[in-house]
Structures are given as C-alpha cells and as structure tokens.
Amino acid sequence: MEEALIAFENLLKGKALDPDLKQVVYSLTARQGEVKEFEALLKIYESTDDHQEKIRVLRSFGAFRKPEIVKRVLDFAISDKVRSQDWFIPMAFLGMNEKARPLAWEFLKTNWEMVVERYHGGGLFILPRALDGIASGFVSRKELEDVETFFKTHKLEGASRTMKQIVETVRTNIKWLERDNEDIKNWLANC
C-alpha cells in the first residue's frame, strides 16, 4: 500500500510508471484514498485521450471506501464525462467493494428510472452488467430480501434471467457463509 502511494505521488510529479502497474497503483491508492487522491485520479481521467487510461481510472474509482467519495464517484459515473458504454465499469467495481456496495445499490434504486432510460434502451443493454456487479456481492438475508423485493417491482426487459441469477448468487453466498464462516474464522485465527 505504501509503495503504491509512493508510485502514485511520483507519477503526479511527472515520473514514469509502467502501464502494467498503473491499475494496481491506482486501485490501491483509491482504496486508502481521500478527496485529494480522488481529485488527482479525476484529473488523470479528464486530461487523457487514451481510452485504456480512462478505463483504469474508472476501475480504480470502485476502490474508494469513504462514503463521501463514493457518492462523488457515483455522481461522476452518470455525468456526461463518462461514455454511456463505460458507465457500468465504476458501478461494477463499486459492487466488488464491501464498503461501497450498499451505497451503489441505494444509488441504483433511487435513480432507477433515469438509469433504465439512459443505460438499457437503444441497443445499450449494460444495465444488467451493473446490476450483477453490484448486487451479486450481497451476503445477508436482509440484502437478499431487498434485492428480491426490488426485482419483483422493477422488471427489466431482457434481463429477467440476469435478475434470477443475481438472486441465486446471493442465496449461494448466504449458504456458503453460514456453512463455512466458523471454519474460516478458526483457520485464520490459527495462521
């Protein structure tokens, strides 16, 4: 983590960073990042024409853990600065982040009509990918109930199979935790 921060600071000072390391450095920086790091990554995104660099930044945005920064990431994701077809990237990566996942899910539910209109119709069917990225990481019965209730009242044309798979994945996550949680705790305690 320390090395990633050093590499990121050096990059900001104009020193080269191997492109193969950028994703890891950006993501580890974001994981422990504050507003300063968010704004630095945002500046990298806005100042490049390299699409791969933009994708690296969008992925790293999913690693932020502080709620106020996650909210900024969510707002940025739906801004006109992010190509419509790239919107799901920060959303899915926020879904992999246990601190950000609940915020991303609430954001999705709150903005459902806009999200469906913008990211599901007209041949752009990326909403199911974002749904899967966010909701498939849930692990509690309360979260399962919330997902099931939401999906029952918010049908999505062409995504019923994805929605069923998400529900099944959450059920599997719950069963796995119930079955193996104590064994894993014991194993980690004895390492």
C-alpha atoms as a printed R data frame, in Angstrom:
    type eleno elety resid chain resno       x       y       z
1   ATOM     1    CA   MET     A     1   0.000   0.000   0.000
2   ATOM     2    CA   GLU     A     2   2.814   2.323   0.911
3   ATOM     3    CA   GLU     A     3   4.671   1.541  -2.300
4   ATOM     4    CA   ALA     A     4   1.537   2.236  -4.340
5   ATOM     5    CA   LEU     A     5   1.138   5.664  -2.723
6   ATOM     6    CA   ILE     A     6   4.780   6.477  -3.410
7   ATOM     7    CA   ALA     A     7   4.447   5.366  -7.039
8   ATOM     8    CA   PHE     A     8   1.267   7.440  -7.413
9   ATOM     9    CA   GLU     A     9   2.888  10.541  -5.936
10  ATOM    10    CA   ASN     A    10   5.874  10.051  -8.242
11  ATOM    11    CA   LEU     A    11   3.528   9.731 -11.225
12  ATOM    12    CA   LEU     A    12   1.863  13.015 -10.266
13  ATOM    13    CA   LYS     A    13   5.322  14.616 -10.154
14  ATOM    14    CA   GLY     A    14   5.938  13.508 -13.738
15  ATOM    15    CA   LYS     A    15   7.872  10.302 -13.196
16  ATOM    16    CA   ALA     A    16   7.043   7.383 -15.452
17  ATOM    17    CA   LEU     A    17   5.046   4.413 -14.227
18  ATOM    18    CA   ASP     A    18   4.962   1.111 -16.063
19  ATOM    19    CA   PRO     A    19   1.491   0.855 -17.673
20  ATOM    20    CA   ASP     A    20   1.254  -2.730 -16.390
21  ATOM    21    CA   LEU     A    21   1.394  -1.376 -12.821
22  ATOM    22    CA   LYS     A    22  -0.966   1.555 -13.219
23  ATOM    23    CA   GLN     A    23  -4.181  -0.347 -12.439
24  ATOM    24    CA   VAL     A    24  -2.775  -1.763  -9.226
25  ATOM    25    CA   VAL     A    25  -1.280   1.569  -8.168
26  ATOM    26    CA   TYR     A    26  -4.462   3.493  -8.950
27  ATOM    27    CA   SER     A    27  -6.686   0.991  -7.153
28  ATOM    28    CA   LEU     A    28  -4.523   0.713  -4.038
29  ATOM    29    CA   THR     A    29  -4.257   4.498  -3.909
30  ATOM    30    CA   ALA     A    30  -8.037   4.806  -4.154
31  ATOM    31    CA   ARG     A    31  -8.603   2.098  -1.539
32  ATOM    32    CA   GLN     A    32  -6.830   4.210   1.060
33  ATOM    33    CA   GLY     A    33  -7.582   7.496  -0.659
34  ATOM    34    CA   GLU     A    34  -9.121  10.740   0.412
35  ATOM    35    CA   VAL     A    35 -10.521  13.638  -1.608
36  ATOM    36    CA   LYS     A    36  -7.008  14.586  -2.746
37  ATOM    37    CA   GLU     A    37  -6.486  11.188  -4.387
38  ATOM    38    CA   PHE     A    38  -9.945  11.215  -5.942
39  ATOM    39    CA   GLU     A    39  -9.284  14.611  -7.494
40  ATOM    40    CA   ALA     A    40  -5.857  13.515  -8.741
41  ATOM    41    CA   LEU     A    41  -7.362  10.445 -10.417
42  ATOM    42    CA   LEU     A    42 -10.169  12.563 -11.823
43  ATOM    43    CA   LYS     A    43  -7.579  14.933 -13.298
44  ATOM    44    CA   ILE     A    44  -5.788  11.976 -14.920
45  ATOM    45    CA   TYR     A    45  -9.107  10.841 -16.401
46  ATOM    46    CA   GLU     A    46 -10.009  14.276 -17.719
47  ATOM    47    CA   SER     A    47  -6.575  15.055 -19.138
48  ATOM    48    CA   THR     A    48  -6.055  11.944 -21.256
49  ATOM    49    CA   ASP     A    49  -7.359  10.851 -24.629
50  ATOM    50    CA   ASP     A    50  -6.139   7.292 -24.028
51  ATOM    51    CA   HIS     A    51  -9.257   5.179 -23.527
52  ATOM    52    CA   GLN     A    52  -7.329   2.451 -21.677
53  ATOM    53    CA   GLU     A    53  -6.118   5.045 -19.181
54  ATOM    54    CA   LYS     A    54  -9.691   6.236 -18.673
55  ATOM    55    CA   ILE     A    55 -10.785   2.632 -18.050
56  ATOM    56    CA   ARG     A    56  -8.014   2.176 -15.454
57  ATOM    57    CA   VAL     A    57  -9.228   5.258 -13.603
58  ATOM    58    CA   LEU     A    58 -12.889   4.189 -13.781
59  ATOM    59    CA   ARG     A    59 -11.971   0.788 -12.332
60  ATOM    60    CA   SER     A    60  -9.930   2.356  -9.552
61  ATOM    61    CA   PHE     A    61 -12.857   4.606  -8.609
62  ATOM    62    CA   GLY     A    62 -14.563   1.448  -7.385
63  ATOM    63    CA   ALA     A    63 -11.939   1.030  -4.660
64  ATOM    64    CA   PHE     A    64 -12.759   4.205  -2.730
65  ATOM    65    CA   ARG     A    65 -14.220   3.382   0.671
66  ATOM    66    CA   LYS     A    66 -15.214   6.699   2.232
67  ATOM    67    CA   PRO     A    67 -18.951   7.374   1.719
68  ATOM    68    CA   GLU     A    68 -18.480  10.999   0.686
69  ATOM    69    CA   ILE     A    69 -16.031   9.985  -2.045
70  ATOM    70    CA   VAL     A    70 -18.158   7.027  -3.167
71  ATOM    71    CA   LYS     A    71 -21.028   9.487  -3.635
72  ATOM    72    CA   ARG     A    72 -18.777  11.646  -5.811
73  ATOM    73    CA   VAL     A    73 -17.821   8.577  -7.857
74  ATOM    74    CA   LEU     A    74 -21.500   7.711  -8.349
75  ATOM    75    CA   ASP     A    75 -22.305  11.248  -9.470
76  ATOM    76    CA   PHE     A    76 -19.308  11.278 -11.802
77  ATOM    77    CA   ALA     A    77 -20.281   7.901 -13.288
78  ATOM    78    CA   ILE     A    78 -23.565   9.321 -14.594
79  ATOM    79    CA   SER     A    79 -22.049  12.602 -15.758
80  ATOM    80    CA   ASP     A    80 -21.511  13.423 -19.413
81  ATOM    81    CA   LYS     A    81 -17.765  12.964 -18.847
82  ATOM    82    CA   VAL     A    82 -18.211   9.183 -18.829
83  ATOM    83    CA   ARG     A    83 -19.205   7.478 -22.063
84  ATOM    84    CA   SER     A    84 -22.536   5.703 -21.707
85  ATOM    85    CA   GLN     A    85 -20.999   2.358 -22.565
86  ATOM    86    CA   ASP     A    86 -18.400   2.811 -19.789
87  ATOM    87    CA   TRP     A    87 -20.885   3.662 -17.024
88  ATOM    88    CA   PHE     A    88 -21.098   0.089 -15.748
89  ATOM    89    CA   ILE     A    89 -17.339  -0.048 -15.043
90  ATOM    90    CA   PRO     A    90 -17.221   2.086 -11.898
91  ATOM    91    CA   MET     A    91 -20.614   0.680 -10.861
92  ATOM    92    CA   ALA     A    92 -19.444  -2.939 -11.083
93  ATOM    93    CA   PHE     A    93 -16.179  -2.166  -9.309
94  ATOM    94    CA   LEU     A    94 -18.049  -0.362  -6.516
95  ATOM    95    CA   GLY     A    95 -20.068  -3.564  -6.218
96  ATOM    96    CA   MET     A    96 -16.873  -5.511  -5.508
97  ATOM    97    CA   ASN     A    97 -16.119  -3.164  -2.622
98  ATOM    98    CA   GLU     A    98 -17.931  -4.169   0.565
99  ATOM    99    CA   LYS     A    99 -17.847  -0.577   1.858
100 ATOM   100    CA   ALA     A   100 -19.205   0.954  -1.352
101 ATOM   101    CA   ARG     A   101 -21.644  -1.769  -2.437
102 ATOM   102    CA   PRO     A   102 -24.577  -0.628  -0.245
103 ATOM   103    CA   LEU     A   103 -24.186   2.973  -1.466
104 ATOM   104    CA   ALA     A   104 -24.060   1.872  -5.100
105 ATOM   105    CA   TRP     A   105 -27.159  -0.294  -4.619
106 ATOM   106    CA   GLU     A   106 -29.096   2.560  -2.992
107 ATOM   107    CA   PHE     A   107 -27.978   4.898  -5.759
108 ATOM   108    CA   LEU     A   108 -29.167   2.447  -8.393
109 ATOM   109    CA   LYS     A   109 -32.547   2.003  -6.731
110 ATOM   110    CA   THR     A   110 -33.038   5.739  -6.173
111 ATOM   111    CA   ASN     A   111 -32.116   6.618  -9.767
112 ATOM   112    CA   TRP     A   112 -33.729   3.581 -11.396
113 ATOM   113    CA   GLU     A   113 -35.890   5.356 -13.984
114 ATOM   114    CA   MET     A   114 -33.017   7.534 -15.207
115 ATOM   115    CA   VAL     A   115 -30.613   4.587 -15.256
116 ATOM   116    CA   VAL     A   116 -33.028   2.392 -17.237
117 ATOM   117    CA   GLU     A   117 -33.695   5.154 -19.734
118 ATOM   118    CA   ARG     A   118 -30.050   6.052 -20.174
119 ATOM   119    CA   TYR     A   119 -28.282   2.686 -19.972
120 ATOM   120    CA   HIS     A   120 -30.727  -0.004 -21.046
121 ATOM   121    CA   GLY     A   121 -32.587   1.040 -24.157
122 ATOM   122    CA   GLY     A   122 -31.484   1.904 -27.665
123 ATOM   123    CA   GLY     A   123 -29.191  -1.085 -28.026
124 ATOM   124    CA   LEU     A   124 -27.178  -0.183 -24.931
125 ATOM   125    CA   PHE     A   125 -28.002  -3.076 -22.591
126 ATOM   126    CA   ILE     A   126 -25.278  -2.568 -19.982
127 ATOM   127    CA   LEU     A   127 -27.590  -2.156 -17.010
128 ATOM   128    CA   PRO     A   128 -27.715  -5.923 -16.323
129 ATOM   129    CA   ARG     A   129 -23.905  -5.936 -16.056
130 ATOM   130    CA   ALA     A   130 -24.019  -3.144 -13.470
131 ATOM   131    CA   LEU     A   131 -26.825  -4.884 -11.570
132 ATOM   132    CA   ASP     A   132 -24.836  -8.100 -11.467
133 ATOM   133    CA   GLY     A   133 -21.650  -6.304 -10.419
134 ATOM   134    CA   ILE     A   134 -23.384  -4.568  -7.540
135 ATOM   135    CA   ALA     A   135 -25.994  -6.986  -6.200
136 ATOM   136    CA   SER     A   136 -24.198 -10.325  -6.630
137 ATOM   137    CA   GLY     A   137 -21.847  -9.493  -3.769
138 ATOM   138    CA   PHE     A   138 -24.530  -9.328  -1.119
139 ATOM   139    CA   VAL     A   139 -24.272 -11.908   1.676
140 ATOM   140    CA   SER     A   140 -27.115 -11.328   4.136
141 ATOM   141    CA   ARG     A   141 -30.753 -12.377   4.265
142 ATOM   142    CA   LYS     A   142 -31.802  -8.747   4.663
143 ATOM   143    CA   GLU     A   143 -29.923  -7.819   1.473
144 ATOM   144    CA   LEU     A   144 -31.439 -10.813  -0.337
145 ATOM   145    CA   GLU     A   145 -34.917  -9.708   0.691
146 ATOM   146    CA   ASP     A   146 -34.200  -6.168  -0.522
147 ATOM   147    CA   VAL     A   147 -32.921  -7.416  -3.899
148 ATOM   148    CA   GLU     A   148 -35.866  -9.772  -4.365
149 ATOM   149    CA   THR     A   149 -38.386  -7.073  -3.462
150 ATOM   150    CA   PHE     A   150 -36.761  -4.571  -5.784
151 ATOM   151    CA   PHE     A   151 -36.592  -7.011  -8.694
152 ATOM   152    CA   LYS     A   152 -40.260  -8.003  -8.235
153 ATOM   153    CA   THR     A   153 -41.374  -4.390  -8.523
154 ATOM   154    CA   HIS     A   154 -38.833  -3.236 -11.133
155 ATOM   155    CA   LYS     A   155 -38.898  -5.570 -14.100
156 ATOM   156    CA   LEU     A   156 -36.254  -5.022 -16.741
157 ATOM   157    CA   GLU     A   157 -36.961  -6.120 -20.297
158 ATOM   158    CA   GLY     A   158 -34.451  -8.708 -21.464
159 ATOM   159    CA   ALA     A   159 -32.836  -9.063 -18.031
160 ATOM   160    CA   SER     A   160 -35.108 -11.446 -16.159
161 ATOM   161    CA   ARG     A   161 -32.532 -14.233 -16.415
162 ATOM   162    CA   THR     A   162 -29.788 -11.961 -15.051
163 ATOM   163    CA   MET     A   163 -32.040 -10.911 -12.183
164 ATOM   164    CA   LYS     A   164 -32.809 -14.561 -11.329
165 ATOM   165    CA   GLN     A   165 -29.093 -15.398 -11.445
166 ATOM   166    CA   ILE     A   166 -28.290 -12.495  -9.101
167 ATOM   167    CA   VAL     A   167 -30.863 -13.712  -6.577
168 ATOM   168    CA   GLU     A   168 -29.463 -17.238  -6.806
169 ATOM   169    CA   THR     A   169 -25.902 -15.954  -6.347
170 ATOM   170    CA   VAL     A   170 -26.887 -14.042  -3.200
171 ATOM   171    CA   ARG     A   171 -28.619 -17.156  -1.849
172 ATOM   172    CA   THR     A   172 -25.454 -19.157  -2.545
173 ATOM   173    CA   ASN     A   173 -23.330 -16.507  -0.821
174 ATOM   174    CA   ILE     A   174 -25.539 -16.725   2.266
175 ATOM   175    CA   LYS     A   175 -25.406 -20.527   2.355
176 ATOM   176    CA   TRP     A   176 -21.654 -20.544   1.884
177 ATOM   177    CA   LEU     A   177 -21.167 -18.085   4.741
178 ATOM   178    CA   GLU     A   178 -23.493 -19.997   7.027
179 ATOM   179    CA   ARG     A   179 -21.709 -23.248   6.249
180 ATOM   180    CA   ASP     A   180 -18.077 -22.108   6.308
181 ATOM   181    CA   ASN     A   181 -17.865 -18.895   8.327
182 ATOM   182    CA   GLU     A   182 -16.773 -20.523  11.609
183 ATOM   183    CA   ASP     A   183 -14.222 -22.783   9.909
184 ATOM   184    CA   ILE     A   184 -12.683 -19.814   8.127
185 ATOM   185    CA   LYS     A   185 -12.550 -17.775  11.347
186 ATOM   186    CA   ASN     A   186 -10.834 -20.656  13.130
187 ATOM   187    CA   TRP     A   187  -8.380 -21.211  10.308
188 ATOM   188    CA   LEU     A   188  -7.457 -17.502  10.198
189 ATOM   189    CA   ALA     A   189  -7.079 -17.383  13.980
190 ATOM   190    CA   ASN     A   190  -4.595 -20.253  13.817
191 ATOM   191    CA   CYS     A   191  -2.491 -18.953  10.923
